[in-house]
Amino acid sequence: MTLDLVIVGCGGHGREIAQLVAAVNEAAGRLTWRLLGFVDDDPAERNRKRAEATAPYLGTLGALGQLPPQTHVTLGVGDPRIRRAVAARIDALGLPAASLVHPDATVGADLVSAEGLVVFAGGRITTNVIAGRHLHVNQNATLAHDCVVGDHVSLHPLAAVSGDCHLGTAALIGAGAVVLQGLRIGAGATVGAGACVVRDVSAGRVVKGVPAR
Ligand SMILES: CC(C)(COP(=O)(O)OP(=O)(O)OC[C@H]1O[C@@H](n2cnc3c(N)ncnc32)[C@H](O)[C@@H]1OP(=O)(O)O)[C@@H](O)C(=O)NCCC(=O)NCCS
């Protein structure tokens, strides 16, 4: 069955998801997802042009209201807090969210994930992970055993979250950051790129460096 799909966001993250969709279709050997296009409330001209090289720009998010109710969406927005706000608008429209896993990613068979999961090439989710809605695991990022992850969390490229961690809603783990095992990262917290987190991080805090402070 072919499902229609719209990507919210013409920026780099949205266009990387378009590439992911193409890879999923290619690996399946059939058109699993038909990419109808992109929506974006205020795309930069250059991003709009770049997106249109792949699929049409359909207009602002308001255009989603004109689509058949079975049309899936994926949130091509890298910032977890913005993704959370966009998700609220999508939810109001009642459109289902696609889950997209790159063929070169690996995801444990026992993963329990809410809708909207996006795992890019080289992303790894191992065993006994419970994930909320719209979790994005970017290129070569890893989420190890027994983690519990809230809604709208982002692992940026090469982030490594060790086993038994709790990541709160809309937490952001920066590129190349390491979170040691068993730690809690609070809701809305940001772990800077390249950080090594050795203690719990409270909600809304920004930490960076090695060890992260
Ligand atoms: C940590 C972070 C959230 C801080 O953002 P910010 O508050 O806007 O920080 P600024 O850019 O104003 O920099 C403030 C200071 O922190 C330093 N800094 C910024 N990011 C840092 C990081 N990741 N590690 C160590 N120091 C960092 C800056 O050099 C600056 O130092 P200075 O005051 O001595 O000049 C951000 O830099 C970051 O790392 N975000 C993750 C981004 C990411 O993963 N991007 C990949 C996208 S795919």
The ligand as a Gaussian input file, in Angstrom:
#p B3LYP/6-31G(d) Opt

LIG

0 1
 C       25.490000      24.598000      24.173000
 C       24.606000      25.436000      23.276000
 C       23.141000      25.057000      23.473000
 C       24.833000      26.885000      23.705000
 O       24.117000      27.723000      22.891000
 P       24.124000      29.313000      23.206000
 O       23.589000      29.556000      24.574000
 O       23.454000      30.003000      22.061000
 O       25.651000      29.607000      23.281000
 P       26.544000      30.701000      22.549000
 O       26.751000      30.328000      21.119000
 O       25.986000      32.047000      22.871000
 O       27.930000      30.522000      23.303000
 C       28.075000      30.828000      24.676000
 C       29.430000      30.342000      25.124000
 O       29.419000      28.895000      25.182000
 C       30.430000      28.369000      24.319000
 N       29.841000      27.174000      23.699000
 C       28.800000      27.112000      22.839000
 N       28.500000      25.860000      22.547000
 C       29.377000      25.090000      23.220000
 C       29.559000      23.708000      23.313000
 N       28.768000      22.842000      22.639000
 N       30.553000      23.248000      24.103000
 C       31.347000      24.109000      24.794000
 N       31.211000      25.452000      24.739000
 C       30.236000      25.925000      23.969000
 C       30.742000      29.481000      23.324000
 O       32.030000      29.364000      22.805000
 C       30.574000      30.688000      24.191000
 O       31.716000      30.817000      24.982000
 P       32.286000      32.261000      25.418000
 O       31.192000      32.894000      26.238000
 O       33.520000      31.941000      26.217000
 O       32.553000      32.989000      24.143000
 C       24.900000      25.252000      21.785000
 O       26.088000      25.906000      21.400000
 C       24.969000      23.792000      21.359000
 O       25.999000      23.128000      21.465000
 N       23.832000      23.276000      20.852000
 C       23.734000      21.966000      20.252000
 C       23.767000      22.181000      18.766000
 C       23.945000      20.939000      17.928000
 O       24.053000      19.815000      18.358000
 N       23.956000      21.197000      16.655000
 C       23.999000      20.156000      15.668000
 C       22.839000      20.316000      14.789000
 S       22.707000      19.025000      13.660000

